[in-house]
Amino acid sequence: MSAGAPPLVVLWDIDGTLMRSPGVGVRAFIGAIEEVTGRTWTPERLDFGGRTDPDIAALLLAAVGVEDVTLVPAVLEALVRGYAAIDAELQASVRVMPGVVAAIEALVAHQAVQTVVTGNLEVVARQKLAAARLVDRLRLECGAFGSDDHADRAALVELAITRVTAAGGAVDRDRVWVVGDTPRDLVAARAAGVRCLLVGTGAHRHEDLVALEADAAFADLSELARVLATLVPGSGMTIS
């Protein structure tokens, strides 16, 4: 990258991309729905991948027969309390995805601006990243989060770009990457006119993600040379 050129910007998704904490989020939402409505949601196959927490809250209210969307904020407040109550369980169950730490550290060496675009509430996102020991590796002040900022994921990508710009100058959208694990991550990236790398470490199979024709799709981030060759062309890394 030439002197003064806009930096590489990497907007990481959290769940299924940076880390997983199996079952913890579902239990937190079950408790929140029961606290607010008195009704118990029985887990079923609802598509939560790439959705924001406000969107999930509305879906779950409907699933227990409550159509009053004005209850969404109350569910989100209960969700935050629920996560706080199960923090020890979160820390015990969290698993950082293959290659994530090495990729983040290598991108730091290339002076990339790295933050998150996530459907999680900000307090929940920070709790998850702290459990995964990733919170200090990312510029969260430039990130965008569900509810705190917007319920629409595509708008969150745009908001993160605005915050990165405010923090350090010009942004070249050709050098902005959303890294996620769901089709919604790709839709959000395309809506913002930025690139997208999808990884098969979440709920979607690698083969299905490849078929979406994102800019790149990997099974995971364990092949660092391949990751850097994609995100940082001309980095000197080669693909074996």
C-alpha positions as CSV (number, residue, x, y, z in Angstrom):
1,M,0.0,0.0,0.0
2,S,1.4,3.4,-1.0
3,A,2.0,6.1,1.6
4,G,-1.2,7.9,2.4
5,A,-3.5,5.3,0.7
6,P,-6.7,4.4,2.5
7,P,-6.1,1.4,4.9
8,L,-7.6,-2.1,4.5
9,V,-10.8,-2.2,6.6
10,V,-12.0,-5.6,8.0
11,L,-15.5,-5.7,9.5
12,W,-15.8,-9.0,11.4
13,D,-19.0,-10.7,12.2
14,I,-18.9,-12.4,15.7
15,D,-21.1,-15.5,16.0
16,G,-20.0,-18.3,13.7
17,T,-17.2,-16.2,12.3
18,L,-14.9,-15.1,15.1
19,M,-16.3,-17.5,17.8
20,R,-19.0,-19.8,18.8
21,S,-20.7,-20.4,22.2
22,P,-23.1,-23.3,21.5
23,G,-26.5,-23.0,23.2
24,V,-25.7,-19.9,25.3
25,G,-27.5,-17.4,23.2
26,V,-30.5,-19.6,22.8
27,R,-30.8,-20.0,26.6
28,A,-30.4,-16.3,27.1
29,F,-33.2,-15.6,24.7
30,I,-35.5,-18.3,26.2
31,G,-35.1,-16.6,29.6
32,A,-35.7,-13.2,28.2
33,I,-38.9,-14.2,26.4
34,E,-40.2,-16.0,29.5
35,E,-39.4,-13.0,31.8
36,V,-41.2,-10.5,29.6
37,T,-44.2,-12.6,28.4
38,G,-44.5,-15.4,30.9
39,R,-44.5,-17.8,28.0
40,T,-41.8,-20.4,27.2
41,W,-40.3,-20.7,23.8
42,T,-39.4,-24.2,22.8
43,P,-36.3,-24.0,20.6
44,E,-37.1,-24.8,17.0
45,R,-35.3,-24.4,13.7
46,L,-35.6,-20.6,13.2
47,D,-33.1,-18.9,10.9
48,F,-31.2,-16.6,13.3
49,G,-28.0,-16.5,11.2
50,G,-27.0,-12.9,10.3
51,R,-30.0,-11.4,12.1
52,T,-29.8,-8.6,14.6
53,D,-30.9,-9.2,18.2
54,P,-33.9,-6.9,17.8
55,D,-35.0,-8.9,14.8
56,I,-34.6,-12.2,16.7
57,A,-36.5,-10.8,19.7
58,A,-39.4,-9.9,17.4
59,L,-39.3,-13.4,15.8
60,L,-39.4,-15.1,19.2
61,L,-42.3,-12.9,20.4
62,A,-44.2,-14.0,17.4
63,A,-43.2,-17.7,18.0
64,V,-44.9,-17.6,21.4
65,G,-48.0,-15.9,20.1
66,V,-47.2,-12.3,21.1
67,E,-47.5,-9.8,18.2
68,D,-46.8,-6.7,20.2
69,V,-43.5,-5.5,18.9
70,T,-43.4,-2.7,21.5
71,L,-42.1,-5.5,23.8
72,V,-38.9,-5.9,21.9
73,P,-37.0,-3.3,24.0
74,A,-38.1,-5.1,27.2
75,V,-36.9,-8.4,25.8
76,L,-33.5,-6.9,24.9
77,E,-33.1,-5.5,28.4
78,A,-33.9,-9.0,29.8
79,L,-31.5,-10.5,27.4
80,V,-28.6,-8.3,28.7
81,R,-29.5,-9.4,32.2
82,G,-29.6,-13.0,31.1
83,Y,-26.2,-12.9,29.5
84,A,-24.7,-11.3,32.7
85,A,-26.1,-14.1,34.7
86,I,-24.5,-16.8,32.6
87,D,-21.2,-15.1,32.0
88,A,-19.3,-18.0,33.6
89,E,-21.0,-20.5,31.3
90,L,-20.2,-18.3,28.3
91,Q,-16.5,-18.2,29.2
92,A,-16.5,-21.9,29.7
93,S,-18.2,-22.7,26.3
94,V,-16.7,-20.1,24.0
95,R,-14.6,-21.4,21.2
96,V,-12.6,-19.2,18.9
97,M,-12.7,-20.3,15.3
98,P,-9.7,-21.8,13.5
99,G,-7.2,-19.3,12.2
100,V,-9.0,-16.2,13.7
101,V,-6.3,-15.1,16.1
102,A,-3.5,-15.6,13.6
103,A,-5.5,-13.7,10.9
104,I,-6.2,-10.8,13.2
105,E,-2.6,-10.5,14.3
106,A,-1.3,-10.7,10.7
107,L,-3.7,-8.0,9.6
108,V,-2.5,-5.8,12.4
109,A,1.0,-6.1,10.9
110,H,-0.5,-4.8,7.6
111,Q,-2.0,-1.8,9.4
112,A,-5.6,-2.9,8.8
113,V,-8.4,-1.3,10.7
114,Q,-10.3,-4.1,12.2
115,T,-13.7,-3.9,14.0
116,V,-17.0,-5.7,14.2
117,V,-20.4,-5.5,12.4
118,T,-22.7,-7.6,14.4
119,G,-26.4,-8.1,15.2
120,N,-25.5,-8.4,18.9
121,L,-26.3,-5.6,21.3
122,E,-23.1,-3.8,22.0
123,V,-22.9,-4.9,25.7
124,V,-23.5,-8.5,24.6
125,A,-20.9,-8.3,21.8
126,R,-18.3,-6.9,24.2
127,Q,-19.1,-9.7,26.7
128,K,-18.7,-12.4,24.0
129,L,-15.4,-10.9,22.7
130,A,-14.1,-10.6,26.2
131,A,-14.9,-14.3,26.8
132,A,-13.0,-15.1,23.6
133,R,-10.1,-12.9,24.6
134,L,-10.6,-10.8,21.4
135,V,-12.0,-7.6,22.8
136,D,-8.6,-5.8,22.9
137,R,-7.6,-6.9,19.4
138,L,-10.3,-4.9,17.6
139,R,-11.3,-1.3,17.4
140,L,-14.8,-1.6,18.8
141,E,-15.3,2.1,18.9
142,C,-15.6,1.9,15.1
143,G,-17.9,-1.0,15.1
144,A,-21.7,-1.2,14.6
145,F,-24.1,-3.2,16.7
146,G,-27.7,-4.4,16.7
147,S,-30.3,-2.2,18.4
148,D,-27.9,0.3,19.8
149,D,-27.4,1.6,16.3
150,H,-29.9,-0.1,13.9
151,A,-31.9,-3.2,13.5
152,D,-30.9,-3.6,9.8
153,R,-27.6,-5.4,9.1
154,A,-26.9,-3.6,5.8
155,A,-27.2,-0.3,7.6
156,L,-24.8,-1.5,10.2
157,V,-22.1,-2.0,7.6
158,E,-22.6,1.6,6.3
159,L,-22.5,2.9,9.9
160,A,-19.2,1.1,10.6
161,I,-17.7,2.6,7.5
162,T,-18.8,6.1,8.6
163,R,-17.2,5.5,12.0
164,V,-13.9,4.2,10.5
165,T,-13.9,7.3,8.3
166,A,-14.5,9.6,11.2
167,A,-11.7,8.0,13.2
168,G,-9.0,8.1,10.5
169,G,-9.8,9.6,7.2
170,A,-10.8,8.3,3.8
171,V,-12.0,4.8,3.2
172,D,-11.7,3.0,-0.2
173,R,-14.7,0.7,-0.4
174,D,-12.7,-1.6,-2.7
175,R,-10.5,-2.2,0.4
176,V,-13.3,-2.8,2.8
177,W,-14.2,-6.4,3.6
178,V,-17.1,-7.9,5.6
179,V,-16.0,-11.3,7.0
180,G,-19.0,-13.4,7.9
181,D,-20.6,-16.8,7.9
182,T,-24.2,-16.3,6.5
183,P,-25.9,-15.2,3.3
184,R,-27.1,-12.1,5.2
185,D,-23.5,-11.0,5.6
186,L,-23.0,-11.1,1.9
187,V,-26.3,-9.2,1.2
188,A,-25.2,-6.5,3.7
189,A,-21.8,-6.2,2.1
190,R,-23.3,-5.9,-1.4
191,A,-25.7,-3.2,-0.2
192,A,-22.8,-1.1,1.1
193,G,-20.7,-1.7,-2.0
194,V,-17.9,-3.5,-0.2
195,R,-16.3,-6.9,-0.6
196,C,-17.2,-10.1,1.3
197,L,-15.4,-13.1,2.6
198,L,-17.6,-16.0,3.8
199,V,-16.4,-18.7,6.1
200,G,-18.0,-22.1,6.7
201,T,-17.6,-22.1,10.5
202,G,-21.2,-21.2,11.3
203,A,-24.5,-22.8,10.5
204,H,-24.0,-22.8,6.7
205,R,-22.0,-25.4,4.8
206,H,-18.9,-24.2,3.0
207,E,-20.3,-25.6,-0.3
208,D,-23.5,-23.6,0.1
209,L,-21.5,-20.4,0.8
210,V,-19.3,-21.0,-2.3
211,A,-22.5,-21.1,-4.4
212,L,-23.4,-17.6,-3.3
213,E,-20.4,-16.2,-5.3
214,A,-19.0,-13.9,-2.6
215,D,-15.6,-12.4,-3.3
216,A,-14.2,-15.4,-1.4
217,A,-15.4,-18.3,0.6
218,F,-13.2,-20.5,2.8
219,A,-14.0,-23.5,5.0
220,D,-12.3,-21.6,7.8
221,L,-9.4,-19.1,8.2
222,S,-6.7,-21.7,9.1
223,E,-4.8,-21.2,5.8
224,L,-3.2,-17.8,6.7
225,A,-1.4,-17.4,3.4
226,R,-4.6,-17.8,1.5
227,V,-6.5,-15.4,3.8
228,L,-3.8,-12.7,3.4
229,A,-3.5,-13.3,-0.3
230,T,-7.2,-12.5,-0.6
231,L,-7.5,-9.6,1.8
232,V,-4.1,-8.0,1.2
233,P,-3.1,-8.5,-2.4
234,G,0.6,-8.0,-2.9
235,S,1.3,-8.8,0.8
236,G,4.1,-11.2,-0.2
237,M,2.2,-14.2,1.1
238,T,1.8,-17.0,-1.4
239,I,-0.7,-19.8,-1.5
240,S,0.9,-23.2,-1.2
